[in-house]
């Protein structure tokens, strides 16, 4: 990953170069070919140029290379590269069309993401992917629809991304699937008091809405404690959560302030007074829970080794070989690449007909990192397994294990009306 915010372009595979004589001969041949085309008025256009080289499929990745969610963005892009290699069987191409990827850093800022998306679309990209943050995805999705380009959102979890428009898909889970997993810990919610502690942003608000939709609909009283995303002193919010005295405290948090949050909750002795359910975040966060980690009920999208599938092994081997480590959002990048390659294959190596790309993905079931995965045709929800997880050990010795794998059907979100 580069630290620069300038766009980068990577080709799936470069052809080897020969010695000086061969390069000169190739150059002469290119000059002769160009001259011949100019004379004949047949300069190459469309799917292939005069030399028989097929045009590339241009894919734009707009994600958090920097900013508060940069760690998630890194996992995503590492997974994407591994997934592209897997889905194209190591060729980096579909039907002879090279997949050409250009990266743009949005730093988690929706305005930057919209600007980057427009720039990529203006340069001829018909496929966009990425969106580490929910607020970003909710802004990029309408841009994709306006310009009729395929958009596959990444780790962004807001439920509103599902059904946003016919051009928008997702390669990760959504908040409703998180909440369905959380609900599996408490059984009958009728008469229970539930408090949601979250950041006051698209991600946090989506979790509040999802808890209301799931547990509120089952008879629970749902309250919320929302903290501004920029807040670093989280003690007042931990105090509010403790004083609410809920039967269940659902914590939805992401980003660099997670350590401060769990410290504040521990200092306010929240864990001794209520059942705490939260999502198990990236591996670097495991030590942050301390001794309380063994008392928390974790829902989980993914952790390294959780799935035990052949596809997961391929992803893990590829990411490890490239010097990385698989983590919570590595599958989101891998899955995005699988989806893009499948759509382009169905369109015979072209990304120009975006309606064909959309049609190819709707209803598609495939073997993903987490197991059997389906793109629901009606609203583009990504149906997938989820996990109940326990954390044992403290500090550097903290390790997750799967307590229960929930099937895609057990955590299926309701069908959202398709807009646009």
MARRONU-883334 format. One line per 10 residues: number of its first residue (from 1); for each residue x, y, z of C-alpha. Coordinates in pm, whole numbers. Each point is the difference from the previous one (the first is absolute). Example, Ala and Ser with C-alpha at 12.3 -4.5 7.8 and 13.67 -1.06 7.14 Angstrom:
2
1	1230 -450 780; 137 344 -66 $
END
This chain:
420
1	0 0 0; 130 346 -76; -28 278 250; -50 258 -272; -352 109 -85; 77 21 -369; -180 -255 -217; 196 -310 -89; -50 -232 -288; 91 -365 2 $
11	-17 -240 -288; -94 -357 73; 313 -129 -176; 282 151 -201; 155 -166 -298; 372 -85 36; 249 212 -189; 281 -130 -210; 348 133 -79; 83 324 -182 $
21	-17 -160 -345; -339 -144 61; -132 330 142; 127 191 -307; -160 -255 -231; -326 27 189; 16 378 -16; 60 -6 -374; -291 -237 -45; -226 231 202 $
31	107 299 -211; -69 -189 -322; -335 -118 134; -100 352 104; 100 137 -338; -195 -271 -180; -310 69 209; 28 374 -65; 21 -57 -374; -290 -236 -5 $
41	-207 210 241; -64 -304 219; 144 98 338; -111 -253 263; -315 78 200; -249 -192 212; 78 -345 134; 330 -45 -177; 257 221 -165; 180 -54 -327 $
51	255 -224 171; -265 -237 133; 38 111 364; -339 9 169; -99 311 191; 34 -15 379; -287 -6 247; 52 308 217; -90 -43 366; 20 284 252 $
61	54 -71 371; -105 288 224; 79 -92 358; 166 120 322; 371 -27 -67; 44 263 271; -225 141 272; -165 -161 303; -97 -318 -190; 332 -46 -179 $
71	62 -338 165; -327 -129 -143; 86 143 -340; 333 -181 1; -171 -332 72; -253 65 -275; 253 75 -272; 220 -297 96; -305 -225 -26; -96 156 -333 $
81	339 -77 -153; -15 -359 123; -357 -38 -126; 86 140 -341; 281 -250 -39; -228 -284 112; -299 94 -213; 209 50 -315; 204 -318 64; 317 201 25 $
91	-36 175 -336; -128 334 123; -226 2 -305; -346 -107 -114; -36 -132 -355; 329 166 -87; -105 336 147; 245 106 270; -157 122 327; 161 339 55 $
101	-44 133 354; 36 362 105; -4 87 369; -127 325 154; 20 92 368; -316 152 149; 145 17 357; -352 -82 121; -130 336 -127; -319 -25 -212 $
111	85 321 -188; 341 -138 -99; -160 -329 -99; -255 170 -224; 276 204 -165; 210 -313 -54; -296 -193 -140; -81 278 -247; 365 17 -105; 12 -375 -64 $
121	-329 3 -190; 128 289 -209; 304 -210 -90; -220 -282 -128; -33 -230 301; -325 -195 -18; 58 -189 326; 61 152 342; 65 -182 328; 118 76 349 $
131	-179 218 257; 147 -87 336; -239 242 173; -380 -6 -14; -27 376 -48; 221 -32 -306; -200 -283 -156; -327 186 44; 143 290 -200; 180 -200 -270 $
141	-298 -227 -71; -218 278 -146; 293 121 -212; 30 -350 -144; -371 -7 -80; 7 343 -164; 287 -108 -224; -117 -361 -46; 316 -163 127; 24 -312 216 $
151	82 74 365; 93 -270 253; 23 140 351; 251 -158 240; 12 -14 383; -262 278 30; -280 -159 203; -294 244 -12; -323 -181 -88; -105 283 -233 $
161	268 -109 -247; -213 -308 -67; -264 98 -255; 158 343 -49; -30 -35 -379; 34 -266 -269; 367 83 -64; 111 -35 364; 107 -329 158; 200 -91 309 $
171	282 -248 65; -26 2 382; -263 -51 264; -255 258 111; -108 125 342; -318 -206 5; 207 -319 -25; 209 122 294; -313 63 207; -155 -334 -89 $
181	319 -160 126; -13 209 319; -365 -93 52; 94 -368 -6; 174 49 338; -305 107 202; -290 -207 -129; -336 161 80; 43 380 -5; -352 82 118 $
191	6 232 300; 380 41 -10; 177 334 4; 270 44 -263; 240 293 -28; 205 64 -312; 335 173 55; 135 124 -333; 157 285 -192; -234 266 -136 $
201	73 -74 -366; -153 -208 -278; 140 -323 145; -123 70 352; -341 123 -108; -41 -307 -220; 65 -221 302; -256 187 210; -255 -42 -279; 83 -369 -36 $
211	-33 -66 375; -339 171 -9; -103 -204 -304; 108 -332 152; -19 16 380; -254 284 14; -230 -200 -223; 34 -290 244; -124 213 290; 322 147 140 $
221	28 364 110; 288 150 -195; 197 307 109; 313 157 -143; 319 171 113; 173 164 -296; 343 163 12; 137 242 -262; 256 -185 -216; 268 259 80 $
231	-36 -39 378; 306 -137 178; -128 26 361; -252 -283 12; -47 -22 377; -328 202 -2; -151 -238 -254; 113 -308 190; -159 152 310; -329 54 -185 $
241	3 -362 -115; 57 -123 356; -269 223 148; -255 -123 -256; 21 -344 170; -101 -197 -309; -48 -375 -16; 215 10 -310; 256 260 -103; 69 -23 -373 $
251	323 177 -93; 51 97 -366; 337 168 -44; 267 33 -266; 328 184 -42; 292 128 201; -195 93 314; -98 -361 79; 277 -31 259; -119 309 184 $
261	-358 -128 -5; 78 -338 155; 224 165 259; -284 233 95; -251 -285 23; 237 -199 222; 65 298 226; -374 54 39; -43 -371 87; -266 -43 -266 $
271	79 -369 -51; -100 -103 350; -347 153 -27; -131 -105 -341; 42 -246 -283; 221 157 -264; -18 -104 -366; 226 149 -262; 161 -83 -329; 345 -154 8 $
281	212 248 -189; 341 -34 -165; 269 -213 165; 191 302 130; -298 79 225; -4 -335 185; 239 110 277; -205 315 60; -277 -190 175; 229 -120 280 $
291	-149 -242 252; -351 120 -95; 43 -163 -340; -94 -339 143; -326 147 134; -116 155 -327; -226 -175 -250; 147 66 -343; -175 0 -332; 235 -27 -292 $
301	10 52 -375; 337 -174 -37; 333 -66 169; 302 -183 -138; -81 -371 -9; -369 39 91; -150 -156 -312; 212 -308 -67; -88 0 -371; 224 -79 -300 $
311	-49 355 -129; 109 141 335; 322 -204 -23; 71 138 -348; -54 355 125; 216 -54 308; 286 -154 -198; -6 281 -256; -13 284 253; 271 -162 213 $
321	225 -51 -302; -37 371 -79; 115 90 351; -341 74 153; -230 -159 255; -366 -85 -45; -239 185 227; -363 103 40; -44 176 -336; 241 -195 -218 $
331	-293 -210 -132; -186 315 -108; 274 83 -249; 32 -362 -112; -376 -26 -54; -9 328 -193; 257 -137 -243; -199 -322 -41; -312 202 -78; 173 227 -249 $
341	162 -286 -188; -325 -194 -16; -188 302 -134; 264 72 -264; 10 -367 -103; -376 4 -53; 44 311 -215; 266 -179 -211; 292 203 128; -158 343 -36 $
351	-112 246 265; -175 233 -243; -347 -153 41; -60 65 370; -353 -138 -23; 157 -335 -90; 236 28 299; -292 66 232; -204 -287 -141; 293 -239 40 $
361	29 72 373; -367 -5 92; -82 -339 149; 356 -130 -35; 104 -263 257; 365 -92 41; 253 -154 235; 148 290 194; 253 30 278; -268 -53 268 $
371	-187 -271 -188; -296 4 -234; -84 359 -82; -290 143 -200; -72 340 -153; -372 41 56; -156 112 -326; -275 214 150; 219 248 190; 364 -112 -41 $
381	43 -105 364; 293 -237 42; -129 -309 182; 278 -169 197; 80 -184 325; 86 188 320; 171 -109 322; -45 0 376; 351 26 141; 170 -32 336 $
391	329 166 90; 237 -175 238; 326 123 146; 112 356 56; 244 241 -156; 209 -148 -280; -134 -345 87; -365 87 -76; -138 -241 -258; -345 -32 -162 $
401	-184 -323 -65; -337 -73 -160; -267 -81 257; -267 -42 -267; -26 57 -373; -334 145 -105; -124 -85 -347; -86 266 -254; -369 -81 54; 28 59 375 $
411	121 358 -46; -179 91 -323; -104 367 -18; -349 95 -121; -30 87 -366; 52 370 -51; -196 189 -267; 227 75 -295; 36 370 -68; 83 139 -340 $
END
